[in-house]
Amino acid sequence: MAVEKEYAAPALDKGLDILELLSATSGGLGQAQIASGVGRSVSQIFRVLSTLERRGYVHRDSQSGLYILSLRLFDLAHRHDPLRGLLQASAGPMRSLADVAEQSCSLSVEEAGLSRVVAQVESPGDFGFRVRVGALFPLDNSATGEVLRAFRSSDPDGLEPALRSVREAGYVERGDELHAGVIDIVFPVLRTDGTAVAALTVPYVATRVSVRSATEVRQLARQAASQIAASLFPASTP
């Protein structure tokens, strides 16, 4: 404990506390809310918050005055080897999936209790559904979130019944709650221990000119997720 106190960095602690608070908050927070959330006074966090804003880690809305987390950390994470490896491993299978299915697809990872879109390939056809890379979505009311939650642990015994069913099925396929006419088809990209490093999502849009049925796209998505996993974790390949 004495060593920890000797080498403590109070300003860094404040900055990390602020970033962690904002990452777990939906919407922005004012200075007083941030101070309260990290257990400090406004005067104690003022300089740290100003530095985070100057360095581009937080953004202050000019009208409301609220602070929100920027995509700076997301940008840094893209330079991190594990995420870079995931993006490299997924690029080919996702492109092939989109081309053959003529449907868009995206790759998401769990981040701070949310799902973050880290890659997106658009449909080459005239119709498709896309999401923004970097977008955040709740885990508890999306098909992608269901898959990430169901495969979060290598031990499924503690899962609630709905997530246990997802685990047993190995995927989720259901209508998108926010967008009528879109069927979300989601498969986990699995590590060797059976936990998900990411979720591959196809927001399937059926039209009169669709070249593949939802059943066919489901199989294509399953193959793409397996290909990504095999590239990331060669030891898992039979």
C-alpha positions as CSV (number, residue, x, y, z in Angstrom):
1,M,0.0,0.0,0.0
2,A,2.8,2.4,0.9
3,V,4.4,1.9,-2.5
4,E,1.0,2.6,-4.2
5,K,0.7,5.9,-2.4
6,E,4.3,6.9,-3.1
7,Y,3.8,6.4,-6.8
8,A,0.3,7.7,-7.0
9,A,-0.6,10.2,-9.8
10,P,-3.7,12.1,-8.6
11,A,-4.2,14.1,-11.8
12,L,-4.0,10.9,-13.9
13,D,-6.5,9.3,-11.5
14,K,-8.9,12.2,-12.0
15,G,-8.6,12.0,-15.7
16,L,-9.2,8.3,-15.8
17,D,-12.1,8.6,-13.4
18,I,-13.7,11.2,-15.7
19,L,-13.2,9.1,-18.9
20,E,-14.7,6.0,-17.2
21,L,-17.6,8.0,-15.9
22,L,-18.4,9.4,-19.3
23,S,-18.0,6.1,-21.1
24,A,-20.7,4.6,-18.8
25,T,-23.1,7.5,-19.3
26,S,-25.7,7.8,-22.0
27,G,-25.6,11.4,-23.1
28,G,-23.5,14.2,-21.7
29,L,-22.8,15.5,-18.2
30,G,-22.2,19.0,-16.8
31,Q,-19.1,19.9,-14.7
32,A,-21.1,19.6,-11.4
33,Q,-22.4,16.2,-12.4
34,I,-19.0,15.0,-13.4
35,A,-17.5,16.2,-10.1
36,S,-20.2,14.5,-8.2
37,G,-19.8,11.3,-10.2
38,V,-16.1,11.0,-9.4
39,G,-16.4,12.2,-5.8
40,R,-14.5,15.5,-6.2
41,S,-15.3,19.2,-6.3
42,V,-15.6,21.2,-9.5
43,S,-12.4,23.1,-8.7
44,Q,-10.5,19.7,-8.4
45,I,-11.6,18.5,-11.8
46,F,-11.6,21.8,-13.8
47,R,-8.0,21.7,-15.1
48,V,-8.1,17.9,-15.8
49,L,-11.4,18.3,-17.7
50,S,-9.9,21.3,-19.7
51,T,-6.9,19.2,-20.6
52,L,-9.0,16.2,-21.7
53,E,-11.0,18.6,-23.9
54,R,-7.9,20.2,-25.3
55,R,-6.4,16.8,-26.1
56,G,-9.6,15.7,-27.8
57,Y,-10.7,13.0,-25.4
58,V,-13.9,14.8,-24.5
59,H,-16.1,17.3,-26.3
60,R,-18.1,20.1,-24.7
61,D,-21.4,20.9,-26.5
62,S,-21.4,24.7,-27.2
63,Q,-25.1,25.0,-26.5
64,S,-25.8,22.8,-23.5
65,G,-22.3,22.9,-22.0
66,L,-22.4,19.2,-21.4
67,Y,-19.3,17.0,-21.8
68,I,-19.4,13.8,-23.9
69,L,-16.7,11.3,-24.7
70,S,-15.2,11.8,-28.1
71,L,-14.0,9.0,-30.4
72,R,-10.4,9.7,-29.5
73,L,-10.1,6.6,-27.4
74,F,-11.8,4.6,-30.2
75,D,-9.1,6.0,-32.6
76,L,-6.4,4.9,-30.2
77,A,-7.9,1.5,-29.8
78,H,-7.8,1.0,-33.6
79,R,-4.0,1.3,-33.3
80,H,-3.9,-1.4,-30.6
81,D,-2.7,-4.8,-31.9
82,P,-5.7,-6.9,-30.8
83,L,-8.3,-4.7,-32.5
84,R,-6.1,-4.3,-35.5
85,G,-5.8,-8.0,-35.8
86,L,-9.6,-8.4,-35.5
87,L,-10.2,-5.9,-38.2
88,Q,-7.6,-7.5,-40.5
89,A,-9.0,-11.0,-39.9
90,S,-12.6,-9.8,-40.5
91,A,-12.0,-7.7,-43.7
92,G,-11.9,-10.6,-46.2
93,P,-14.8,-12.7,-44.8
94,M,-17.0,-9.7,-44.3
95,R,-16.4,-8.4,-47.9
96,S,-17.1,-11.9,-49.3
97,L,-20.3,-12.1,-47.2
98,A,-21.6,-8.8,-48.4
99,D,-20.8,-9.5,-52.0
100,V,-22.4,-13.0,-52.1
101,A,-25.4,-12.1,-49.9
102,E,-25.8,-8.6,-51.3
103,Q,-26.4,-7.5,-47.8
104,S,-24.5,-5.1,-45.5
105,C,-22.7,-6.5,-42.5
106,S,-21.0,-5.1,-39.4
107,L,-18.7,-6.3,-36.6
108,S,-19.2,-5.2,-33.0
109,V,-17.4,-5.7,-29.7
110,E,-18.5,-5.1,-26.1
111,E,-17.3,-1.9,-24.6
112,A,-18.2,-0.4,-21.2
113,G,-21.5,-2.2,-21.1
114,L,-22.4,-1.3,-24.7
115,S,-21.8,-2.8,-28.1
116,R,-19.4,-0.8,-30.3
117,V,-19.4,-1.1,-34.1
118,V,-15.8,-1.5,-35.2
119,A,-16.2,-2.5,-38.9
120,Q,-18.8,-2.1,-41.5
121,V,-19.1,-3.4,-45.1
122,E,-21.9,-2.1,-47.3
123,S,-24.0,-4.2,-49.6
124,P,-22.9,-4.0,-53.3
125,G,-26.6,-4.0,-54.3
126,D,-29.1,-1.2,-54.6
127,F,-30.6,-1.9,-51.2
128,G,-29.0,-2.3,-47.8
129,F,-28.8,-1.2,-44.3
130,R,-25.7,0.4,-42.8
131,V,-24.5,1.5,-39.4
132,R,-21.8,4.0,-38.6
133,V,-18.4,2.6,-37.5
134,G,-17.9,3.8,-33.9
135,A,-21.6,3.8,-33.1
136,L,-22.7,2.5,-29.7
137,F,-25.8,0.5,-28.9
138,P,-27.2,-0.9,-25.7
139,L,-26.5,-4.5,-25.0
140,D,-29.9,-5.3,-23.5
141,N,-32.3,-4.5,-26.3
142,S,-30.5,-5.5,-29.5
143,A,-29.8,-8.8,-31.3
144,T,-26.1,-8.0,-31.4
145,G,-26.1,-7.3,-27.7
146,E,-27.9,-10.6,-26.9
147,V,-25.1,-12.5,-28.7
148,L,-22.4,-10.6,-26.9
149,R,-24.0,-11.2,-23.5
150,A,-24.8,-14.8,-24.2
151,F,-21.2,-15.6,-25.1
152,R,-19.6,-13.3,-22.6
153,S,-18.6,-16.2,-20.3
154,S,-17.3,-19.6,-20.9
155,D,-19.7,-20.9,-18.2
156,P,-23.3,-20.6,-19.4
157,D,-24.8,-21.9,-16.2
158,G,-25.5,-18.4,-14.8
159,L,-27.2,-17.1,-17.9
160,E,-30.9,-16.1,-17.8
161,P,-33.2,-18.4,-19.8
162,A,-33.4,-16.1,-22.9
163,L,-29.6,-15.8,-23.1
164,R,-29.2,-19.6,-22.5
165,S,-31.5,-20.2,-25.5
166,V,-29.2,-17.9,-27.6
167,R,-26.2,-19.8,-26.4
168,E,-27.8,-23.2,-27.3
169,A,-28.9,-21.9,-30.8
170,G,-25.5,-20.4,-31.5
171,Y,-26.9,-17.2,-33.0
172,V,-29.8,-14.8,-33.0
173,E,-32.2,-14.1,-35.9
174,R,-35.1,-11.7,-35.2
175,G,-36.8,-8.5,-36.4
176,D,-35.0,-5.3,-35.6
177,E,-36.8,-3.5,-32.8
178,L,-36.1,-0.1,-34.3
179,H,-36.3,-0.6,-38.0
180,A,-39.3,-2.3,-39.6
181,G,-38.5,-4.7,-42.4
182,V,-35.0,-5.5,-41.1
183,I,-34.1,-8.9,-39.8
184,D,-31.0,-9.0,-37.6
185,I,-28.9,-12.2,-38.1
186,V,-26.0,-12.3,-35.6
187,F,-23.3,-14.8,-35.0
188,P,-20.5,-14.7,-32.4
189,V,-16.9,-14.7,-33.4
190,L,-15.6,-17.2,-30.8
191,R,-12.3,-17.6,-29.0
192,T,-11.0,-21.0,-28.2
193,D,-12.7,-21.0,-24.8
194,G,-16.1,-20.4,-26.3
195,T,-16.4,-16.7,-25.4
196,A,-17.1,-14.0,-28.0
197,V,-14.4,-11.6,-29.1
198,A,-17.0,-9.9,-31.4
199,A,-20.4,-10.3,-33.0
200,L,-21.0,-10.4,-36.7
201,T,-24.3,-8.9,-37.7
202,V,-26.2,-8.9,-41.0
203,P,-29.2,-6.5,-41.0
204,Y,-31.1,-8.5,-43.6
205,V,-33.4,-6.5,-45.9
206,A,-35.8,-8.5,-48.0
207,T,-36.8,-6.9,-51.3
208,R,-38.2,-8.2,-54.6
209,V,-34.7,-8.1,-56.0
210,S,-33.0,-9.9,-53.1
211,V,-30.6,-12.5,-54.4
212,R,-30.5,-14.6,-51.2
213,S,-33.1,-15.7,-48.7
214,A,-32.7,-15.1,-45.0
215,T,-31.9,-18.8,-44.6
216,E,-29.1,-18.6,-47.1
217,V,-27.7,-15.4,-45.6
218,R,-27.8,-17.1,-42.1
219,Q,-25.5,-19.9,-43.4
220,L,-23.2,-17.4,-45.1
221,A,-23.0,-15.3,-41.9
222,R,-22.2,-18.5,-39.9
223,Q,-19.4,-19.3,-42.3
224,A,-18.0,-15.8,-42.2
225,A,-17.9,-15.8,-38.4
226,S,-16.2,-19.1,-38.3
227,Q,-13.6,-17.9,-40.9
228,I,-12.8,-14.8,-38.8
229,A,-12.4,-17.0,-35.7
230,A,-10.2,-19.5,-37.5
231,S,-8.0,-16.6,-38.7
232,L,-7.7,-15.1,-35.2
233,F,-7.3,-18.3,-33.3
234,P,-5.7,-21.0,-35.6
235,A,-5.5,-23.5,-32.8
236,S,-9.4,-23.7,-32.8
237,T,-9.4,-24.9,-36.4
238,P,-10.1,-28.7,-36.5
